[in-house]
Amino acid sequence: MKLETEQDSYEWLWAAKALAAVSAWSGLGLFERLRAGPLPRGELGVDPRALAVTVPVLQHVGLVDTDGDRVGLSPTAERLLATGAMPTARNLDHLRDLGRMLEVLRDGGPVRGDDGKSKATRGGTVDDPEQTERFLDYLWRISEAPAKSTLAWLGADLAPGAAVLDLGGGHGRYARAFADVGHVVTLFDQPSVVAISRKRHGDALHYLEGDFHTVESFGGPYDLALLCNVVHGESDAANASLVARVARSLRPGGRIAIRDMFVDDFGQDPASAVFFGMTMLFYTDHGTSPTLPQARAWLEAAGLRDVRTSVFESHQIVSARRPRADPPRTTQ
Ligand SMILES: C[S@@+](CC[C@H](N)C(=O)[O-])C[C@H]1O[C@@H](n2cnc3c(N)ncnc32)[C@H](O)[C@@H]1O
């Protein structure tokens, strides 16, 4: 994605326009109404000129078909609706927030709403329980493959019935993947999020509630501690402190694994991590896409060894072990 000509910037705007059109169609319930079958344009109850302009846009991105007057859903749109993956009107809020980029650049994030209040979240969660539950459902949906690959990569090292901590485990899909193969998994999160996770998983998991900024002990000792998509919401210093405290909850030989969208050693790739940094700038107090050198520094400063990095499409896992014998204390 390079800006080399004036045309390139027009094309970037096309993507924003397509997202706005799809999100507004969702917001007005048009996709839902078409699930029962194609309808004549006049029955959609929206402005005829706006409809005439947005139908071809939605055709272009593969979501609707039309025979002239009647408009119907494409198979792709039906699949996205059935799985809850169709973009929603919430994207329009995000586009509105992006319109405040100038203020964010000048004054710093997080972005502020019309009322002047910060729109910072705690790892994507907010005080509104419904909005938090929707966010966690979204993360649950997109975590199926990542949870499997995390288990495949890290599970091979674990003895049967190993003790696993899923810190900031949220919806619990990672925790559940390890529990379903017989490990004993503890999910740590804020009380409101633990309540949501408990509804989904019941006794399949153990739960600990608290604020990971201040908790001294996360229980244990654990054979593996997972931090999936947690460190991007925190400052470098907060992450160093968190990793040091989690390291103390590991058994000798136990491993911490940090799964996130890291920016590579050259600082400008992959695109998913670089652009995600802007989301953190807008919606957290101190977050940013972490870099691989930062992660290695947190792990090494916590006395961990055998640092490994594995790449899974847009994400990486950086992991390290607590030494089997802690170094002897020096006495003066
Ligand atoms: C982006 S979500 C990641 C959820 C899950 N691990 C995943 O990878 O999909 C971040 C999680 O960290 C939790 N979190 C954020 N700040 C926290 C805090 N101060 N104490 C405890 N949990 C926190 C949030 O509640 C949320 O569940």
The ligand as an SDF file (V2000), in Angstrom:
LIG
                    3D

 27 29  0  0  0  0  0  0  0  0999 V2000
   -8.1100   -7.2300   23.3800 C   0  0  0  0  0  0  0  0  0  0  0  0
   -8.7780   -8.2160   24.6610 S   0  0  0  0  0  0  0  0  0  0  0  0
   -7.9720   -9.7840   24.3590 C   0  0  0  0  0  0  0  0  0  0  0  0
   -8.8370  -10.9530   24.7320 C   0  0  0  0  0  0  0  0  0  0  0  0
   -8.2230  -12.3140   24.3440 C   0  0  0  0  0  0  0  0  0  0  0  0
   -7.0100  -12.5760   25.0900 N   0  0  0  0  0  0  0  0  0  0  0  0
   -7.9380  -12.3670   22.8630 C   0  0  0  0  0  0  0  0  0  0  0  0
   -6.7670  -12.4680   22.4850 O   0  0  0  0  0  0  0  0  0  0  0  0
   -8.8650  -12.3070   22.0530 O   0  0  0  0  0  0  0  0  0  0  0  0
   -7.9010   -7.6110   26.0870 C   0  0  0  0  0  0  0  0  0  0  0  0
   -8.3850   -8.2620   27.3720 C   0  0  0  0  0  0  0  0  0  0  0  0
   -7.6200   -7.7170   28.4580 O   0  0  0  0  0  0  0  0  0  0  0  0
   -8.4910   -7.4110   29.5370 C   0  0  0  0  0  0  0  0  0  0  0  0
   -7.9370   -6.3090   30.3330 N   0  0  0  0  0  0  0  0  0  0  0  0
   -7.6230   -5.0630   29.9060 C   0  0  0  0  0  0  0  0  0  0  0  0
   -7.1480   -4.3100   30.9190 N   0  0  0  0  0  0  0  0  0  0  0  0
   -7.1780   -5.1140   32.0150 C   0  0  0  0  0  0  0  0  0  0  0  0
   -6.7990   -4.9170   33.3730 C   0  0  0  0  0  0  0  0  0  0  0  0
   -6.2890   -3.7320   33.7820 N   0  0  0  0  0  0  0  0  0  0  0  0
   -6.9250   -5.9540   34.2420 N   0  0  0  0  0  0  0  0  0  0  0  0
   -7.4380   -7.1580   33.8240 C   0  0  0  0  0  0  0  0  0  0  0  0
   -7.8000   -7.4100   32.5300 N   0  0  0  0  0  0  0  0  0  0  0  0
   -7.6800   -6.3950   31.6550 C   0  0  0  0  0  0  0  0  0  0  0  0
   -9.7820   -7.0050   28.8540 C   0  0  0  0  0  0  0  0  0  0  0  0
  -10.8870   -7.0980   29.7430 O   0  0  0  0  0  0  0  0  0  0  0  0
   -9.8470   -7.9740   27.6780 C   0  0  0  0  0  0  0  0  0  0  0  0
  -10.5050   -9.1620   28.0150 O   0  0  0  0  0  0  0  0  0  0  0  0
  1  2  1  0
  2  3  1  0
  2 10  1  0
  3  4  1  0
  4  5  1  0
  5  6  1  0
  5  7  1  0
  7  8  2  0
  7  9  1  0
 10 11  1  0
 11 12  1  0
 11 26  1  0
 12 13  1  0
 13 14  1  0
 13 24  1  0
 14 15  1  0
 14 23  1  0
 15 16  2  0
 16 17  1  0
 17 18  1  0
 17 23  2  0
 18 19  1  0
 18 20  2  0
 20 21  1  0
 21 22  2  0
 22 23  1  0
 24 25  1  0
 24 26  1  0
 26 27  1  0
M  CHG  2   2   1   9  -1
M  END
$$$$
